[in-house]
Amino acid sequence: MKPPFRADHVGSLIRPDELLKARSAAEKGEMTPRELLEVQHDAIRGVVRMQEDIGLKLVTDGEYNRFSWQRDFLLKIGNVENMESRLTVRFHSTAGTRDHTPPSLRVAGKLSRPSGIFVDDFKFLKSVAKATPKITIPSPTIVHFRGGRDAIDAKAYPQMDAFYDDLAAVYRAEIGDLADAGCRYLQIDEVNLAYLCDPELRRQVANIGEDPESLPKTYAKLINAAIADKPADMTVCMHLCRGNFAGAWIADGGYEPIAELLFNEIGVDGYFLEYDSDRAGGFAPLRFLPKGKIAVLGLVTTKSPKMETKDELKRRIDEASRHVPLEQLALSPQCGFSSGIGGQTMTVDDEIAKLKLVVETAREVWGSA
């Protein structure tokens, strides 16, 4: 069966204590990069076996090679640097709310790809996997979203079209090398389109001089250009997220404002959609999903160890199937289990129980995981 699979997951997994200790030791200079890599590889071997033993048809490396889901990739693009953000976001959780100005990115010159970014990581994952290896990469939209035009060097890019062209070219080169290494299942982690469903974040976008009405179309064009040269047999999916760190989230709002563009103007094969709470809205936007594409319903939350039930998941899958045929649906957690160091909300045992629940429910609904 071609991915996305009936039972799937977003990518990041809880890092084991020995990996966290090794990373801390390496940061202090107490462990060499080579020694850290050996610990990472051992941990990845173990988490790959865990996924396969559960019955998943895909495996990821848990993002064990990264500090965060995005910066480890984006800061390896030539002339992309950290900067303070002008965008203020409000994290929400069961403990309350807090305002946060996340670190952002600036483009200090012409973009380039000095070398492969996650290519070697994928090669190792493929070498230890029996199931289909999936690699996840952050969306190219992140390079633009938090800073807007003012964060992009005007001398290097007097016209924004050239910036978007060069950024897409970096991604095409990386995806091409991943394909040459055997990658046939790629996921693009996209938060900004989901953020643009939230009225407050749309106001924040206007504050940095961008038009929240036209920006989704600009981003759709960018993503399409980034994946334009992918092999015909490579599945590319998009994960949409409203923010996820240590049980907290950023955005609210259903997919309705972007649904038609999202499903019909972006050339990916499937969508991992956050649907674990009311803040994601209802399933009606799925009516725009065309034949041949899959919506992976993120009904199992990674924001809490509280377990869902099979009956609850089946009822919600049935509800979604009123808007799109059941054969165009699949099941997963709504996000990764640890989007960065310190970002988990449960134990490894809780994580495994939730992944097993996804597999068992998928088998009962579709006859196969």
N, C-alpha and C positions, 0 to 999 in steps of 0.2 A: 504494500500500500504506500502511496506517495504522501509525504508530509504536506500540511500539518496532520498529525495523527489524532484519532478520536480521543485519546488520553495524551495530553501534552503538558508541557510546563514552560514558563517564561525564560528561565535560564539560571539566575543566581541561586546558590544554595548556601546554607549556613556553614561558615568556615570552622573547621575543627580547632580546638584549643592549641594543638601543637603547631598548626600553621600560623595562628595569630602570634604565638610566642616567638616563632622563627622570624616572622616579619618584624616584630619589635626588636629582636636581637640584631637583625640586619640594619635597621635604621640607626641603631646605636654603634654600628661598626663592629659588633661582636660576632658577626657571621658574614661570610663572603657571599656575593651574589650567586656564585655557583652552588654553595651549600643551601641557600634559600631555594634555589630552583629545584634541587633534589627533594627538599621537603614538599614543595608545591607538587611536584610530579607524583610523589608517593600519595599525597592527599587526593589528587585527581584520580589516580588509579582506584582508590577506595570508593570515591563518590560515583565513579562510572559503574563499578560493580553494583553499588547500591541501587542505582537507577535501573540497571538491567535485571537485577534480582526481583525488583518490584513488578516488572512486566512492562515497563515503558519501551516503546520502539525507537525512542530517541535518547541521546545522552548529551549533556553539556559538561564543561569542565567546572561548573559551579561558579565561574568567574573567580576562581581561586588565585589566578595570576594578577588580579587587579585590586587596587585600593578602592576604587569607585567604578560604577558601571559606565561612566562617561569619560572622566578626565584622563585615565590611562591611555585611552585611544586618541582623544582629540589633541592632547598636548604633544603628541608625536608628529602631528602635522607641522611642517615647516612654517615658522612665523606665527603660530598660534600660541598665545601666552595668557597666563592668568591675569585678571584685573578685578577690581571691586565692581560689583554690579550696581546699576542704577534702578534695577527692578526689585521691588520689595514684595515678598510673598508672605502669606500667613499660613503657618502650619496648624492643622487641626488634629486633635486626638481626643481620646476619652478623658485625658487629664486637663484639657482646656486648649487654649490657642496661644501662639507666640509668633511675633513678626520676625522675619529673617531676610537678610539681604545676602543671597547666596553668592559665592565666588563665581565670577563670570569669565568670559574669554574676550581677548582682543586680537585682532589681526594686525601685526606690526609690519607686514610687508607681503610680497607675493607668496601665495600658498604653494607648498610643494610637498612631496612625499619622499623624504630622504631614503627610506627603506621600508620593508614590510612592517606592518604594525602588529597585527594579530596572526600573521601567517604561520610563524613557528609554533605559536600556541595551538593553532588548529592542527598542524601536522602531528604534534604530540597527542592531542586528543584522539585523532583518527587512528593513531598507532596502537592505542590501548582499548579501543571501542569495538564491540561486536554489533551493537545497535547503531542506528544512523547518528553520526555526530552532527550537532548543531552548534554554530558559532553565533554570538550576538554582538552587534556593534551599535554605538549610539548614532542617532540620526544626524545627518549633516545640518539640519535646521538649528541645532543647538549652538553652532558656531556664530549664528547671527542673532538669535532670539533675545538674549538677555541684555545685549548692549545696543543692538540696532546699528544704524548707519554710523553713528559716532564712534563705535568701537572698531571700525574698519578703516585702516589707513587710507586717507584720501589720495595721497601721492601714488601709492601702489594701485589703488582702485578708484580712479575718478568717476568711473561708471560702475554701478552695482552689477550690471549684467556680466561684466568680466570677473567679478568676485564669485558670483554663483557658478560661472563656467569653470573656473579653476578649482573650486571646491568640489564640484561634481567629478572633475577629472581625477582628483585625489582618490575619491571613493571608487571610481571605475577601475583605477589601477590596483587598489587593494582587493576589490572583489575579483578582478581578473586573476591575481596571484592566488587568492583563496580557491578559486575554481581550478586552477592548475594543480593545486595541492590536493584536490579531490573533494572540496566542499560542494555539497549539493543541497544543503539546508542552511539558509541564512536568515537571521532575524534582525530587523532594524528597530531599535528602541526609540520611539517617538513620543515625547511628552507635550510638545508645543501645540500640536493640533488639538489635543484634548484640553489644554489650558485655554485655548481660544473659544471653548464652549462656555467659559465662566465669565459672567459680566464684569466682575471686579478685575480679573486679569486682562480682559479686553481694554479696560480703562488704563491699566498699567502700561499696556502696549502703546496706547495713544500717547502716554506721557513720555515715551522715548522716541516719539516722532514717527511711529509706524502706523499704518492703517489696518486695524483688525479685520476689516471687511475684505481687503485684497490679499492680506498676508497668507491665508490658507492656499490660495491659488499659486502664489509665488513658491510656497513650500512644496506643493504638489509637483510643480515643474522641476524644482531642484531634485526631489527624490527620484522622479522618473529619469532625469539625466544621470543621476548617480548609479542607477541599476541598468542603464540602457544596454550595456554590453554583456550582461549576464548570460551564461549558457542557457539554452532552451530547457535543459533538464534540471536546472537549479530552481528549487523552490525558495522564494523570498516572501517572508511574512513581516508584518508590521505589528509591534506591540504598542498600544496606546495606554498611557498611564497618567493619572492625575496627581502624581507625587507619592512617594512611598519611602519613608525612612523611620525606623523604630516605631512603627504603628501609626505614624502621622501622615496626613495628606495635605495637599495644597488646594486643588481645584474642585469645584462642584459644577454640575450641569450635565444634562444628557447629550447624546451625540447628534441630535437633530440639526443644529446649525451647520455641521460639516458633513453630514452623512452622505448626501448625494455626491459631493466631491470626493470624499474619502473612499467610497466603494467603487466609484465609476471613473474617476480621473487619475487615480494613482495605480500604477501597473504592478501591484504586488498580488500574490496568490491567496493570501489569507491574512486575517486580522485577529490578534489577541486582544480582546476587549474586556475592560474592567467592568464587572457587573456584580460585585460582592456587596453593594450597599445601595440605598436609595439615591445617593448623590450622583450615581451614574445614569439616572433616568431609566426609562422603560425600554422594551425591546422593539418598539415601533420603528426606529430608524433602520432596523434590519431589512425592512421592505425594499430598501434601495440596493441590497446586495445582489449583484448579477449572477447568473448561472456560471458555474465553473470556479467560483471563489468560496472560501470557507471562513465562517466566523467562529472563532474559538472562544467560548463563553467562559470568562474568568469568574466563576461562581464561588470558588473556594478561596476564602480570604487568607492572606499571609500577614495581615495586620493584627491577628489575635490567634492564640492557640485553641480557642473554642472550636470544637469540631462541628461541621455541618453533618447532616444525615443524608443518606441516599434518597429517601423519600422527598426531602426538601429540594435536592438537586434535580431529581426527576421532574418535579412539579414545575420548576423554573425552566428546564429544557423544553418541556411540553408547552409552556407559555411562549417561549421564543419561537417554537416551531409553528405557531399561528401566523408568524410574519415571514418566515423563510423555511423552505423544506428541511426536514430533519437531516437529510443526507448532506446538507451544507453547513452543519453544525458540528462542533467538537467541544471538549471540556478541558479546563485547566484551572490552576490558581490564577488570581487576578493580577499578580505581579510576581517578581522574584522573592525569594525568602530572605535575601540579604543583599540589598542593592549597594551596600558599601560596608566598610569595616564598622562594626557596631550597629548595623541596621536591622538586626533580627528581633523578633518579638516572641520567640518560642524556642524550645529545645530541638535537638536533632530528631529525637523520637517523635515529637509533635509533627515535625516536617515530614518524616517518613509516613506517619499515619495519614496525613493529608494527601500525599502522593498516592498512597495505596487506595484511598477513597476515590480519587480521580480515576484510577485504573479500573477498579471494581465497578464503579458506576457506569463508565463507558462500555464495559463489556456487557452489562445488563441492558443498556439502552440501545447500543448499536450492534451488539454481538461480537465486538472485537475492540481491543484497545489500540 
